[in-house]
């Protein structure tokens, strides 16, 4: 069954029903996929992104998110890919989804802070990066802690030079 057929056959006739079906994994179910099946796509998308094939990676991340919109790792991947492509508003949307789905996960705040920084929302970036740093320290997420601290230092240095 193709994706378009799965969507067309979804028994929803209102926008709210369609959103509910999407969030409930209806597309994934209609295609006969399990979250574990989609994780293979996550690895492929990461490899594409690492090889600089941003467009292909973006398409794959978008499919993963459409199939399983509540899977945090898919949203994180989409945000990272969008950021790498300079699509910072899209990255911010995916980061917001991560924060809503997993409010104690420091990655969402880091991604949001990084996106806010790129679009010029410095105060919001500083707040999100501070949240990312605090949560990363609590959870021992050293990669997030390191990047959040570095970005906060850059903001501080830029303010000091004004």
C-alpha positions in Angstrom: 0.0 0.0 0.0 1.4 3.4 -0.9 1.5 6.3 1.5 -1.1 8.2 -0.5 -3.4 5.2 -0.4 -2.9 4.7 3.3 -3.8 8.4 3.9 -6.8 8.2 1.5 -8.1 5.1 3.3 -7.8 6.6 6.8 -11.3 6.8 8.2 -11.2 10.4 9.1 -13.4 13.1 7.6 -12.5 16.1 9.8 -9.2 17.9 10.3 -9.2 17.0 13.9 -9.8 13.3 13.1 -6.9 13.4 10.6 -4.6 14.9 13.2 -5.7 12.4 15.8 -5.0 9.5 13.3 -1.6 10.9 12.4 -0.6 11.4 16.0 -1.9 7.9 16.8 0.4 6.3 14.3 -2.4 5.5 11.8 -0.1 6.0 8.8 2.5 3.8 10.3 -0.1 1.1 11.1 -1.7 1.4 7.6 1.7 0.7 6.1 2.2 -2.2 8.4 5.3 -0.8 10.1 6.4 -0.8 13.7 8.5 1.8 15.4 11.4 -0.7 15.4 11.1 -0.9 11.6 11.4 2.9 11.3 14.6 3.0 13.4 16.4 1.5 10.4 15.4 4.6 8.5 16.7 6.8 11.3 20.2 5.2 10.9 20.0 5.7 7.1 18.9 9.3 7.5 21.8 10.0 9.9 24.3 8.5 7.5 22.9 10.6 4.6 23.2 13.7 6.7 26.7 12.9 7.7 27.6 12.4 4.1 26.2 15.8 3.2 23.2 14.5 1.3 20.9 16.9 3.2 17.9 16.8 0.8 17.7 13.0 0.9 18.1 13.0 4.7 15.4 15.6 5.0 13.0 13.6 2.9 13.6 10.5 5.0 13.3 12.4 8.4 10.0 13.9 7.2 8.7 10.4 6.4 9.8 9.1 9.8 8.1 12.0 11.5 4.9 11.5 9.5 4.8 7.8 10.3 5.6 8.3 14.1 5.3 12.0 15.1 5.5 11.3 18.8 8.9 9.6 18.5 11.4 12.0 20.0 14.5 10.7 18.1 12.8 11.3 14.8 11.9 14.9 15.8 15.5 15.4 17.0 16.8 14.1 13.6 14.5 16.4 11.7 15.6 19.4 13.8 19.3 18.6 13.3 18.8 18.1 9.5 16.8 21.3 9.1 19.4 23.2 11.0 22.2 21.8 8.8 20.2 23.0 5.8 19.7 26.5 7.2 16.0 25.9 7.7 16.0 27.3 11.2 12.3 27.9 11.5 11.6 24.3 10.6 14.3 23.2 13.1 12.6 25.3 15.8 9.2 23.6 15.1 10.8 20.1 15.5 12.7 21.3 18.6 9.4 22.5 20.0 7.9 19.1 19.4 10.8 17.5 21.3 10.2 19.8 24.2 6.5 19.0 24.3 7.1 15.3 24.0 10.0 15.0 26.4 10.3 18.1 28.6 13.2 16.7 30.6 15.3 15.9 27.5 18.0 18.5 27.1 18.2 18.0 23.4 15.0 19.8 22.7 16.1 22.9 24.5 19.5 22.8 22.8 17.9 22.5 19.4 15.5 25.3 20.2 18.2 27.5 21.6 20.4 26.9 18.5 17.5 27.7 16.2 16.6 30.8 18.1 20.2 32.0 17.9 20.2 31.5 14.1 17.0 33.5 13.7 18.2 36.3 15.9 16.0 35.6 19.0 18.9 36.0 21.4 16.9 36.2 24.7 15.0 33.1 23.8 18.2 31.3 22.7 19.8 32.2 26.0 16.9 30.9 28.0 16.6 27.6 26.1 20.4 27.1 26.2 20.4 27.7 29.9 17.6 25.1 30.3 19.6 22.7 28.1 22.7 23.2 30.2 20.8 22.6 33.5 19.0 19.5 32.2 22.2 18.1 30.6 24.1 18.5 33.9 21.3 16.7 35.7 21.1 13.8 33.2 24.9 13.6 32.4 24.3 14.3 28.7 27.9 15.6 28.1 27.5 16.4 24.4 24.5 18.6 25.0 26.1 20.2 28.0 29.3 21.0 26.0 27.4 22.6 23.1 25.0 24.6 25.2 27.9 25.9 27.3 29.9 26.9 24.2 26.9 28.7 22.7 26.1 30.5 25.9 29.8 31.6 26.1 29.5 33.0 22.5 26.4 35.0 23.4 28.2 36.3 26.5 31.3 37.3 24.5 29.2 39.0 21.9 27.4 41.0 24.5 30.7 42.0 26.2 32.1 43.3 22.9 29.2 45.7 22.3 
